[in-house]
Amino acid sequence: MKITGTSSYVMLDIDGKKIRAEGEMVVGGFVAEKNTMKQFEPPYESEPVTEAVRQHYIDEAVKKTQGSHMVLKFF
């Protein structure tokens, strides 16, 4: 997983399929809203983002950032 972003969103990328999660940067990490993860970025925007897919991206992001200086939390 590759994670990029700004102070207002993170882009979660698994094998070229990206999902954007809106949120806010805080001291020590980023807090993201699950309900903003509605669709993949182009060219995969027509593929549905199911609850299972969303949870997979969340689990991978949390696992990757655990113990780092930039921890991701989802609510």
Backbone torsions as a table, in degrees:
resi	resn	phi	psi	omega
1	MET	NA	138.3	175.0
2	LYS	-113.7	134.4	-179.5
3	ILE	-122.9	124.3	175.5
4	THR	-132.1	173.7	176.8
5	GLY	162.4	-167.8	179.3
6	THR	-132.0	-167.1	179.0
7	SER	-74.3	-9.9	-177.8
8	SER	-118.4	-6.1	175.7
9	TYR	-158.3	160.4	170.5
10	VAL	-123.3	147.0	177.4
11	MET	-110.7	118.9	-179.4
12	LEU	-101.5	122.7	-172.7
13	ASP	-124.0	116.6	172.9
14	ILE	-120.6	116.2	179.1
15	ASP	53.0	38.1	177.0
16	GLY	87.1	-8.1	177.1
17	LYS	-95.1	114.9	-174.0
18	LYS	-107.8	139.1	172.4
19	ILE	-124.3	135.3	179.4
20	ARG	-97.5	133.0	177.4
21	ALA	-121.2	118.1	178.8
22	GLU	-76.3	153.3	178.6
23	GLY	173.3	-149.5	-176.0
24	GLU	-147.0	136.1	175.8
25	MET	-76.0	135.6	177.7
26	VAL	-128.9	170.3	178.8
27	VAL	-60.9	121.7	177.9
28	GLY	88.7	2.5	178.9
29	GLY	168.8	-151.8	-176.6
30	PHE	-142.9	135.6	176.9
31	VAL	-109.5	121.4	-175.8
32	ALA	-117.7	149.4	177.6
33	GLU	-94.2	122.5	179.6
34	LYS	-58.7	-39.4	-173.9
35	ASN	-69.9	-6.1	176.2
36	THR	-88.2	-6.7	-179.6
37	MET	-88.3	79.7	-171.1
38	LYS	-102.6	-30.3	-178.6
39	GLN	-151.8	158.7	175.2
40	PHE	-74.0	157.6	174.2
41	GLU	-77.6	157.3	177.9
42	PRO	-55.0	143.9	9.7
43	PRO	-93.8	13.9	-176.2
44	TYR	-102.1	15.2	-173.1
45	GLU	-61.8	-19.6	-179.5
46	SER	-83.8	-13.1	178.7
47	GLU	-78.8	137.5	-178.6
48	PRO	-73.1	145.0	173.9
49	VAL	-102.6	100.9	-179.5
50	THR	-81.1	169.3	177.6
51	GLU	-61.7	-36.3	179.0
52	ALA	-66.1	-42.3	178.2
53	VAL	-64.3	-46.2	179.1
54	ARG	-58.2	-45.2	-179.0
55	GLN	-65.3	-36.6	177.3
56	HIS	-61.3	-45.8	178.2
57	TYR	-62.5	-42.1	179.5
58	ILE	-63.6	-48.0	-179.0
59	ASP	-59.4	-43.6	-179.9
60	GLU	-65.6	-40.5	-179.8
61	ALA	-66.6	-42.9	179.2
62	VAL	-64.0	-43.6	-179.8
63	LYS	-63.0	-42.2	-177.8
64	LYS	-67.8	-36.0	-174.7
65	THR	-94.0	-7.1	-179.4
66	GLN	-57.7	128.9	178.7
67	GLY	78.9	4.7	179.0
68	SER	-97.5	-179.7	178.5
69	HIS	-78.2	-10.1	-176.6
70	MET	-132.2	81.7	-176.6
71	VAL	-83.6	134.9	176.3
72	LEU	-96.8	132.5	175.3
73	LYS	-125.2	143.8	179.5
74	PHE	-121.9	142.8	173.9
75	PHE	-139.8	NA	NA
